[in-house]
Amino acid sequence: MNCIRGVIALLIWSFPFHFDVKAQDWKLVWSDEFNTEGKLDPSVWNFEQGYARNEEAQWY
């Protein structure tokens, strides 16, 4: 039984988990580099008062 498990594990791990992702197909839709002085742009960023989601007892 252990031999069969070993052969199955070997076959699974010998399978190449390599997937080619073509970066030229990607399209950047938004970024913010934070390289300016002053406040954040309020049309893009907002602040949360506490963390009321997922019934969390603490927030960061």
N, C-alpha and C positions, 0 to 999 in steps of 0.2 A: 504494500500500500504506500509506503514511504517512497518507493522507487517511482511509482506513478505520479505522486505529488511532485517529486523532484523533476521529472520529465516535463510535467505541465508547467511548473514554475520556470524551468529553463526555456521552454518555448515562449512563454509570455514575456520574459525579460529579454529574449533575443530578438523579439519583434522591434523594429526600429520605431521609436517614438519621435521621429523627426518630421516636422511639418514645415514646409516652406511657406513663409509669409512674405508676400511681395509688398515692400514698403511703398512702392510707387502707386499702389492702389489705395493707400490711406489718404485721408483728407482731414487736416486739422480744422476743427470747427470753432475752437475757442481756446485762448490761453491768456494768462495774466502773469507777468513776470515780477511784479512788485518792485520795480526799479525806480520808482518816483518817490519823492518826499511828500509827506502829508497824509491825509485821510484816504481811505479806500473809496472807490467810486460807488456811491449808494445805488446807482442804477443796476449794478452787477452784484454787489455784496450787501449782506445784511447781518445783523447780530441776533443771537438767540438769548433770551433771558431764561437761564436754566436749561434743563434737558428733560422735557416732558414726554418724550417718546419712549416706547418699549418698557414703561414702568421702571425706569432706572432710578435707583436710590441716590446715586451721585452723578455728577457731571463734571466735565473738564473744561 
